[in-house]
């Protein structure tokens, strides 16, 4: 993506005004947070698993070229086809070519952030191929022309009434109730027909194993199994950072991911396949290895740890910013703390200069990250880059002035005396509620204590 | 099945994007990280770990891996082997499967046919699909049995249930793993029907995920078996985080754990 994303502050401001959204988000993020804490607490070696997860991902990135070519060879040997895509457009083109080669005009899709990232659905539509989203939440968003606001629960911002109305209007009968059970059943009935007769499926993947060429998809509903098993042609789009070196490495991530993500000991379904298996599953299998900015992230020694991400979304649920603004304010398919460091790096800091500031730096994200991505460290690193790339000139000169003021004791004391006098007309019931001019930006959202009537130095001198 | 050890000798045709991405990666990494990957990727870099005990601090993955020159060695200090006694192990499995709101029953080999019949009757299933190689004792009686010989998906959609075995079961997470073996059948049969009855032998139960992965890795390397991990019935929490069992996969999962002694 080459265009600038919408800035975070106005988008967040708008989101904060939506009471329904805030209520939905609060309930959702706190529920998942609690579930996660419970199942993580029962794993005695959780910290050791996190260390291993981080070490494996560090190793993958350090030798990414070797692992990618090993993966390519293993997939080919197992009867799969491997394609490389330097950017989003090329990946979309590969998918469209496969669809055209089979004369397919409709295909089924497993939920995939990667395909959202590259705008696959729109590209396919433009090429005359309709992609049906099969994850319940993704289906809800697709039917409504909406987009995801959470990595794991994309329709977290929608409540059951909104979903009922949507389904009654589109895929089900108007007599549909608001019972989640009935809503899920409506999607089951609608999609089953598609699954049984689809000629092609597209999926993302959670992991690819360099050693064996195995691809892994982790899911809950069974739509992933349907898509990767029933249609005769399967195309999987894999970000190049999603590899693990050996099959055994999966033992670490299959423990870390479900507990961090949905707060379950294990998600209902995990599918692993290696090329094609005669008589079982698709007869034709393609993997598209996607760069689309990932090598740019890799080049940054501090920032590259963002590529460790296994898309669990634990950082979203604990983030004081995300849990209030929701995902849309981040302007990207990757919201929350991980989005604040991934999006500016994938697209270039100049296209998302406000995202690294969408954080209080409290560090809760780092604490829950199953692969120990030091998100606050990367945020600070990216803030420095954003400033270098042309930060606020007013802020820069104000900081310069402050340095001069704080640089001399006499100057500082004089400023204090001046401030005490100047603030007098502004103090209301012991607080500064509104500062004049550009300083007003500070007090627009908070009160400020006035300067004390006596400084410590003055008090000390008086006691002598 | 093709042996996994076979390596293609055909030259990979030159793909400009492939060369571009690999060049970008090498440029990005030129900043000074180690130059060799862990082991030769295909090596048993983790056999050391998989065979080891859960004691912390004593294992370094990749160290001493045959044919490998480990560079990014790291401590594999997490637990690998389970510690439970056999009886506690089976109890844990049953408890954890039950937590997913799947039905689970422990039976002896002699009781298995009755248990299968009861499970089918309880779910109101009259037509049941089975893989062609299930043991005679598992064969359901009193219902119509459809052997899977490449049934169409529409035909599969019209059976009431499916009966399979499994490859391994993980107690800690309440997971059963199918790998397309003779008693498990192809992936579609345990997916399309609404009821899945799975027979688990006590000897197939392991405690931890790493123990299961060690076994499954063998099957993937030797035979490229497709794997399906099943932890309870299919579920979604997409609507206000209310868990609803049964979306696209089987809505009802019944696990029958068969005891060892009379097997």
Interface residues (C-beta under 8 A of the other chain):
Chain A: X24 X27 X28 X31 X32 X44 X45 X48 X49 X51 X52 X55 X56 X58 X59 X61 X62 X63 X64 X65 X66 X67 X68 X69 X70 X72 X73 X76 X77 X78 X79 X83 X84 X85 X86 X90 X134 X135 X136 X137 X140 X153 X154 X155 X159 X160 X163 X180 X181 X183 X184 X187 X188 X191 X192 X195 X196 X197 X210 X211 X212 X214 X220 X221 X222 X223 X225 X226 X229 X230 X240 X245 X246 X247 X248 X249 X250 X251 X252 X254 X255 X258 X262 X264 X265 X266 X267 X268 X269 X270 X271 X272 X273 X274 X275 X277 X279 X280 X281 X289 X291 X295 X296 X298 X299 X301 X304
Chain B: X2 X4 X6 X7 X8 X12 X15 X17 X18 X20 X21 X22 X24 X25 X26 X27 X28 X29 X31 X33 X34 X36 X37 X38 X39 X41 X42 X45 X46 X49 X50 X54 X56 X71 X72 X74 X75 X76 X77 X78 X79 X96 X99 X100 X150 X153 X154 X157 X170 X172 X173 X174 X175 X180 X186 X187 X188 X191 X192 X209 X210 X213 X214 X216 X217 X220 X221 X224 X225 X226 X227 X228 X229 X230 X231 X232 X233 X234 X235 X236 X237 X238 X239 X240 X241 X242 X244 X246 X247 X248 X249 X250
